[in-house]
């Protein structure tokens, strides 16, 4: 089983428009309301593909009530910790040409007692879990110190821990040495202080993180695919071009694809291919949630060539 912790979940509303014009009245052609937050997205993608999963999240306010109703409707196993604050509502604006704009609320402020209960509930729920994936931003009251302590407690309990976050949160959690992190090129550049222009730069930056005690670094590179770096070396994978309708949530599907392949004990190249195929499928959906993966999408995985230039370099 895979458990996910989403400290800052959301009710996601996706608005579809022909074009979005600032300062004007814009009319939607369609709308969607979905349960979201990175850990929830990962859990739903896994659940939709028959992978045993349990999502842990805080719940509060009217948006929280609607979020629970949506989770119940899709049958996702979860454990919710009630908080006094209100879960955030995020808005995605998708234009007909595929342009995506996202407006995220900051979320509630958790009390110290609510944070402790959320972490305790997570660890209590992981007795039969292989992985704990902690994903997304932290709400006010859930500090980076709490995140580090949660990762350390999970490791002490014998769990493999995956963390998908960014910025100062990613930098802080490295001292707790999670087993796995999934930055994109810009997040990797920021946390390592490296200019990233080639696949070799990606590999070197990932090895810099592994030198701190991490086992695996999976770097998403947009149109340049992804690089997987672990104790076996570095692999670079790419998919065939697909038509992107909505990129929101694709990174969560990407992580879910890796974890799903790992639970089936697949080889590193197959885990990378699975992650890429799940992510490529996700961008072709209108909403933020992944349905069935398109196994027909071609994926090419090779030993990473350090001389390959990135189409979108990243600077710290």
C-alpha positions as CSV (number, residue, x, y, z in Angstrom):
1,X,0.0,0.0,0.0
2,X,1.0,3.6,-0.6
3,X,-0.1,6.3,1.9
4,X,-0.1,10.0,0.9
5,X,-0.2,13.0,3.2
6,X,-1.6,16.3,1.8
7,X,-1.0,19.0,4.4
8,X,-2.8,21.6,2.3
9,X,-5.6,20.0,0.2
10,X,-8.0,22.0,-2.0
11,X,-11.2,22.0,-3.8
12,X,-10.2,22.6,-7.4
13,X,-12.4,24.5,-9.8
14,X,-11.4,24.4,-13.5
15,X,-12.8,27.0,-15.8
16,X,-12.7,26.5,-19.6
17,X,-12.8,29.6,-21.8
18,X,-12.1,30.3,-25.4
19,X,-9.7,33.1,-24.4
20,X,-9.1,34.9,-21.1
21,X,-9.1,38.7,-21.1
22,X,-7.8,40.6,-18.1
23,X,-10.1,43.3,-16.9
24,X,-13.1,42.1,-18.8
25,X,-16.1,39.8,-18.3
26,X,-15.1,36.3,-19.3
27,X,-17.7,33.6,-19.9
28,X,-16.9,29.9,-19.4
29,X,-17.6,27.2,-21.9
30,X,-17.5,24.5,-19.2
31,X,-16.5,24.0,-15.5
32,X,-15.2,21.2,-13.3
33,X,-15.0,20.7,-9.5
34,X,-12.5,18.1,-8.3
35,X,-10.8,17.1,-5.1
36,X,-7.2,18.1,-5.2
37,X,-3.9,18.9,-3.5
38,X,-0.8,17.1,-4.7
39,X,-1.1,14.1,-2.4
40,X,-4.7,13.6,-3.2
41,X,-4.0,13.8,-6.9
42,X,-1.3,11.1,-6.5
43,X,-3.7,8.9,-4.4
44,X,-6.6,9.2,-6.9
45,X,-4.3,8.3,-9.8
46,X,-3.1,5.2,-8.0
47,X,-6.6,4.3,-6.9
48,X,-8.0,4.6,-10.4
49,X,-5.4,2.0,-11.5
50,X,-6.1,-0.5,-8.7
51,X,-3.0,0.3,-6.6
52,X,-3.9,0.1,-2.8
53,X,-3.7,3.6,-1.4
54,X,-4.8,5.7,1.6
55,X,-4.9,9.5,1.6
56,X,-4.5,11.5,4.8
57,X,-5.6,15.1,4.8
58,X,-7.0,17.9,7.0
59,X,-10.7,18.9,6.5
60,X,-12.6,22.0,7.5
61,X,-15.2,24.4,6.3
62,X,-17.7,24.2,3.4
63,X,-15.0,23.5,0.8
64,X,-13.8,20.7,3.1
65,X,-17.3,19.2,3.2
66,X,-17.5,19.3,-0.6
67,X,-14.0,17.8,-0.9
68,X,-15.0,14.8,1.3
69,X,-18.2,14.3,-0.7
70,X,-16.1,14.1,-3.9
71,X,-13.7,11.7,-2.4
72,X,-16.6,9.5,-1.2
73,X,-18.1,9.6,-4.7
74,X,-15.0,8.1,-6.3
75,X,-14.4,5.6,-3.4
76,X,-10.9,6.8,-2.4
77,X,-9.9,5.4,1.0
78,X,-8.9,8.3,3.2
79,X,-8.5,9.4,6.8
80,X,-9.5,13.0,7.5
81,X,-8.4,15.2,10.5
82,X,-11.0,17.9,11.3
83,X,-9.6,21.4,11.7
84,X,-11.2,24.7,12.7
85,X,-10.0,26.5,9.5
86,X,-11.4,26.3,6.0
87,X,-9.8,24.2,3.2
88,X,-8.8,26.4,0.3
89,X,-10.4,26.6,-3.1
90,X,-8.0,26.8,-6.1
91,X,-9.0,28.0,-9.6
92,X,-7.5,26.9,-12.9
93,X,-8.3,28.8,-16.1
94,X,-7.8,26.8,-19.3
95,X,-8.0,28.6,-22.6
96,X,-8.8,26.9,-25.9
97,X,-5.2,27.0,-27.1
98,X,-4.1,25.1,-24.0
99,X,-2.8,28.1,-22.0
100,X,-3.3,27.4,-18.3
101,X,-3.5,29.9,-15.5
102,X,-3.8,28.9,-11.8
103,X,-4.9,30.9,-8.8
104,X,-4.2,29.2,-5.5
105,X,-5.5,30.3,-2.1
106,X,-3.1,30.1,0.8
107,X,-5.1,27.7,2.8
108,X,-6.0,27.5,6.5
109,X,-3.9,28.0,9.5
110,X,-3.5,24.8,11.6
111,X,-3.0,24.9,15.3
112,X,-0.1,23.0,16.8
113,X,-2.5,20.4,18.1
114,X,-4.0,19.9,14.6
115,X,-0.6,19.5,13.1
116,X,0.3,16.9,15.7
117,X,-2.9,15.0,15.1
118,X,-2.4,15.1,11.3
119,X,1.1,13.6,11.6
120,X,0.0,11.1,14.2
121,X,-2.9,10.0,12.0
122,X,-0.6,9.6,9.1
123,X,1.9,7.4,10.9
124,X,-0.9,5.4,12.5
125,X,-2.3,4.8,9.0
126,X,1.0,3.4,7.6
127,X,1.3,0.1,9.4
128,X,0.9,-1.8,6.1
129,X,2.3,0.8,3.8
130,X,5.4,0.5,1.6
131,X,5.7,4.2,0.8
132,X,4.6,7.4,2.4
133,X,4.4,10.3,-0.1
134,X,4.3,13.7,1.4
135,X,3.2,16.2,-1.3
136,X,2.6,19.8,-1.9
137,X,2.7,23.1,0.0
138,X,2.4,23.5,3.8
139,X,-0.5,25.5,5.3
140,X,0.3,28.1,7.9
141,X,1.0,26.5,11.2
142,X,2.6,23.4,9.6
143,X,6.2,24.5,9.7
144,X,9.3,23.1,7.9
145,X,10.4,21.8,11.3
146,X,7.1,19.8,11.4
147,X,7.8,18.4,8.0
148,X,11.4,17.3,8.9
149,X,10.1,15.7,12.0
150,X,7.4,13.8,10.1
151,X,9.9,12.5,7.6
152,X,12.2,11.4,10.4
153,X,9.4,9.7,12.3
154,X,8.3,7.9,9.1
155,X,11.8,6.7,8.4
156,X,12.1,5.5,12.0
157,X,8.9,3.5,11.5
158,X,10.5,1.7,8.6
159,X,8.7,3.5,5.8
160,X,10.2,4.6,2.5
161,X,9.4,8.3,2.2
162,X,8.9,10.3,-1.0
163,X,8.6,14.1,-0.8
164,X,7.3,16.3,-3.6
165,X,7.6,19.9,-2.6
166,X,9.8,22.9,-3.6
167,X,11.7,26.0,-2.5
168,X,12.6,26.3,1.2
169,X,10.5,23.3,2.1
170,X,12.5,21.1,-0.3
171,X,15.8,22.5,1.1
172,X,14.7,22.0,4.7
173,X,13.5,18.4,4.2
174,X,16.8,17.3,2.7
175,X,18.3,17.1,6.3
176,X,15.8,14.4,7.1
177,X,17.1,12.4,4.0
178,X,13.8,11.1,2.5
179,X,14.3,8.1,0.2
180,X,13.0,10.0,-2.9
181,X,12.4,13.5,-4.2
182,X,10.8,14.7,-7.5
183,X,11.9,18.2,-8.4
184,X,11.6,19.8,-11.8
185,X,14.6,21.4,-13.4
186,X,14.0,24.9,-11.9
187,X,13.4,23.5,-8.4
188,X,16.6,21.4,-8.7
189,X,18.5,24.4,-9.8
190,X,17.2,26.5,-6.9
191,X,17.9,23.9,-4.2
192,X,21.4,23.1,-5.5
193,X,22.5,26.6,-6.7
194,X,23.5,25.1,-10.0
195,X,22.9,26.4,-13.5
196,X,21.2,23.6,-15.4
197,X,21.6,23.6,-19.2
198,X,22.3,20.0,-20.1
199,X,21.4,16.5,-19.0
200,X,24.8,16.3,-17.5
201,X,24.0,19.3,-15.3
202,X,20.8,17.6,-14.2
203,X,22.6,14.4,-13.3
204,X,25.3,16.4,-11.4
205,X,22.7,18.3,-9.4
206,X,20.8,15.2,-8.6
207,X,24.0,13.5,-7.4
208,X,24.6,16.5,-5.2
209,X,21.3,15.7,-3.5
210,X,22.1,12.0,-3.3
211,X,25.3,12.9,-1.6
212,X,23.2,14.1,1.3
213,X,21.8,10.6,1.8
214,X,18.8,10.5,-0.6
215,X,18.4,7.3,-2.5
216,X,16.6,8.4,-5.7
217,X,16.1,11.7,-7.5
218,X,13.5,11.9,-10.3
219,X,13.7,15.2,-12.2
220,X,10.8,16.2,-14.5
221,X,12.0,18.3,-17.5
222,X,8.8,19.2,-19.4
223,X,9.3,18.7,-23.1
224,X,12.8,17.3,-22.5
225,X,11.3,14.3,-20.6
226,X,12.8,13.2,-17.3
227,X,16.0,12.0,-15.7
228,X,16.1,9.3,-13.0
229,X,19.2,9.1,-10.8
230,X,19.7,6.4,-8.2
231,X,22.4,4.0,-7.1
232,X,22.3,2.3,-10.5
233,X,23.3,5.5,-12.4
234,X,21.3,8.0,-14.5
235,X,18.6,7.4,-17.1
236,X,17.0,9.8,-19.5
237,X,13.5,9.2,-20.8
238,X,11.2,11.0,-23.3
239,X,7.7,10.3,-24.6
240,X,6.4,11.0,-28.1
241,X,4.8,14.4,-28.4
242,X,1.2,14.6,-27.2
243,X,-1.4,17.4,-27.3
244,X,-1.5,19.1,-24.0
245,X,-5.0,20.3,-22.9
246,X,-4.3,20.9,-19.2
247,X,-0.9,20.5,-17.5
248,X,-2.2,21.0,-14.0
249,X,-1.8,17.8,-12.0
250,X,0.5,16.2,-14.6
251,X,3.4,16.2,-12.1
252,X,1.3,14.3,-9.6
253,X,0.4,11.7,-12.2
254,X,4.1,11.5,-13.1
255,X,4.9,10.7,-9.4
256,X,2.0,8.2,-9.2
257,X,3.3,6.4,-12.2
258,X,6.7,5.9,-10.7
259,X,5.3,4.7,-7.4
260,X,2.9,2.3,-9.1
261,X,5.8,0.8,-11.0
262,X,8.0,0.6,-7.9
263,X,5.3,-1.4,-6.0
264,X,5.4,-3.9,-8.9
265,X,9.2,-4.2,-8.4
266,X,9.9,-3.0,-12.0
267,X,13.4,-2.1,-13.1
268,X,14.5,1.6,-13.0
269,X,14.0,2.0,-16.8
270,X,10.5,0.7,-16.5
271,X,9.7,2.9,-13.5
272,X,10.9,6.0,-15.4
273,X,8.9,4.9,-18.5
274,X,5.8,4.4,-16.3
275,X,6.2,7.9,-14.8
276,X,6.5,9.5,-18.2
277,X,3.5,7.6,-19.7
278,X,1.3,8.5,-16.7
279,X,2.3,12.2,-16.9
280,X,1.8,12.3,-20.7
281,X,-1.6,10.8,-20.4
282,X,-2.6,13.4,-17.7
283,X,-1.9,16.5,-19.8
284,X,-4.4,15.2,-22.4
285,X,-7.3,15.5,-19.9
286,X,-9.5,18.5,-19.2
287,X,-9.4,18.1,-15.5
288,X,-6.6,17.8,-13.0
289,X,-7.2,14.1,-12.2
290,X,-5.9,11.1,-14.2
291,X,-8.2,8.4,-15.5
292,X,-6.8,5.4,-17.4
293,X,-3.2,5.6,-18.6
294,X,-2.7,5.4,-22.4
295,X,-0.2,2.5,-22.7
296,X,0.1,3.2,-26.4
297,X,2.2,6.4,-25.8
298,X,5.8,5.5,-27.0
299,X,8.5,6.1,-24.4
300,X,12.2,6.0,-25.1
301,X,14.6,5.5,-22.1
302,X,18.4,5.4,-22.5
303,X,21.5,5.9,-20.3
304,X,21.7,9.6,-19.8
305,X,23.8,11.4,-22.3
306,X,25.4,14.4,-20.4
307,X,25.9,16.4,-23.6
308,X,22.2,16.7,-24.5
309,X,21.1,20.3,-24.2
310,X,17.9,21.2,-22.5
311,X,15.3,23.2,-24.4
312,X,14.5,25.2,-21.2
313,X,17.6,25.8,-19.1
314,X,17.1,26.5,-15.4
315,X,19.0,29.1,-13.3
316,X,19.2,29.3,-9.5
